[in-house]
Amino acid sequence: MDDIDIIIKSIEGALEKLAAGGMTPPFVFVAASRHGDLFAVRCRQGEDGRLSYEPLAVRSETPGSCLPVTCMVIDRAGRAARLVIRAGGAGEATFH
């Protein structure tokens, strides 16, 4: 599994956990790596309950691995959560 697959899988799982924990869509999700890579999306919830993703910004500074990445998720009410995605694919969510 390459980095982008790990990131996508971790994002999907984290957003589901955050929604189940009380955060409300739409979400703005921003991920940044220590190398300057940046990925930002807006996540909206459809009538079927599934999240759809709208890319806002993508910037890749370095070829190859961009992990680990530090992420921030902001919900409709302005609540924020921090998420770190590591090379093993384990995202750990910390609320602030």
N, C-alpha and C positions, 0 to 999 in steps of 0.2 A: 504494500500500500504506500503510495507516495504522499508527500506533505499535504497537497491540496485535498486528497481523499480523507486524510486524518482530520484536517481542519473542518471540512464539510460535515463529516460524521459527528465530530465533537460539538459543532455549532447546533446541529439539529437536536442532539440529545440534551444539550444545555438549555436551549430555548424551551423545550418541552418541560424540563424540570422547573425552570423559572416561572413558566405560565402556571404549572401545577402548584407552585409555591406562592401564587398571588400576584405576580407581575402581570400587567395587562398589555396586550398588543395594541397598536403597532409598536415594534421594537426598532431601535437604531442600534446596530451592531458594528463595532469598529475593532479591528485587530491590527496590531503593529508588532513587527519583529525587531530584534536588537540591531538588525542590519539596515533598518529603514524601510522595509516592506510594509505596505499599508493595504488594507482591505476593508471596505465599508459597505453595508447593505441596510436597506429598510425592509423589515419583515412585517407583513400584514396577515391578518387571519381572515380566511374566506368564510363564506356561509357554511361550508362543509367542515369547518374547524381546522382545516389544514393551513399551514403557513406558506405564503408565497414570498419570494425574495426579489427585491429590486436593487440592482447594483448602483452604488453611489460613487464609489472611487476604488481604483485598483492601481497600485504602484509597486513595481518589483525592482529592487535595487541590485539584487545579487542573484546569479543563477544557483541552482542547487537548493539545499535545505534552508528553509526559513524558520524552522522550529528551534526553540520554543517561541510562541507568540503570546502576547498579553492582550486581552480583549476587555472591552467594556460594553455592557448592554444597558440601554436606557429605555424605560417603558413609558406609556402614555402619561402616567402620573409624575414622571420625573425621577422615579426610583432608579437606582443604578446597581449593577452587579459587576464584579470583576471575575474574569475567567482566565486561567492559564492553560494553554494547550501545549503539552510536551511531546517529544518524539515517540513515546510509547503509545500515544493516542489517548492518554488519560487526561481529560479536562477536569479541573477542580474549580468549583464555583465558590466564590467568597462574596458575600453581600456587604455593601457599604452604605 
